[in-house]
Amino acid sequence: MSNKTINKEPKTFVEEFRERLNREDLERSWKLEAIDHLFTECEHQPEHFHRQWIKPLTAAGLSPESAFVLAIEAHFRPN
């Protein structure tokens, strides 16, 4: 075994808490980036944004507000 494996001590509560906060900060940063991208696309290419995202969803029966929410969620979870 390597020295790293042998000398590895259990993480303290504070270390685990900091790691969790760092992951949450990173996730929040990704979400803000996704929202920023959506608003930028909406502002600079409103026709394209509407045609690609909103129109198909409203044609399926959603309200424009619901379609926009789904577009945001799609950016958060693209797959």
N, C-alpha and C positions, 0 to 999 in steps of 0.2 A: 504494500500500500504506500501511497505517497504521503509526505509529511502533512500536506493539506488535509487529507482524509483523517489521518491519525490525530492531528492537533485541532480539528474542528470542534469548537465548543457550541453548545446549543445557543441559539439566539435569545437575547433577552427580550422581554416584553417591549421595551422601548425600541429596539432594533426592528422587531417585527412590525410595530406600529408605524415607524418611519417608512419602512418599505411599502406598507399598504397605502400610506398617504402619498408616497411618490407615484405609485401605480394609479391612484385616483386622480392625482394632478395630471398625469400623462393622458389619461382617458378624457379628462375634462378639456385638456388642450386640443386633443384630436376632435372633440365635438365642436369646440369653438372654431377650429379651422374648417370643419365641414360646413358649419353655418355661414362662416365668412365666404366660403366658396359659393354657396348657394345665393347669398345676397349679391355677390359680385356678378355672378352669371345673370341673375334676375335684373340687375341694374344695367349692365352693359349689353345684354342680348335678351331683352324681355320677350320678343317673339319666339326665339329659339327655346328659351326656358319654358314658356307656356306650351309650345307645341310638343316638346319632348317630355315634360313632366306633368303639367296640369291638365291639358286637354284629354289625354288618354284616361286619366283617373276620373275626371268629371263625366266623360262619356260612359264610364262604367257605373255612374250613379253617385259618386261622391260629391260633396260640396267643395268649392274651391279651397276653403279653409282646411278641410280634411285632406285634400290632395296635397296641399303644401306641407302639412304635418307628415304625411307619408313620404314626401320627397326628402324631408329632413331626416327621417328615420332611415331611409334608404342610403343616405350618405353616411350615417353612423354605422350601419350594418350592411355593407354593399353586397355581401354574398348570402 
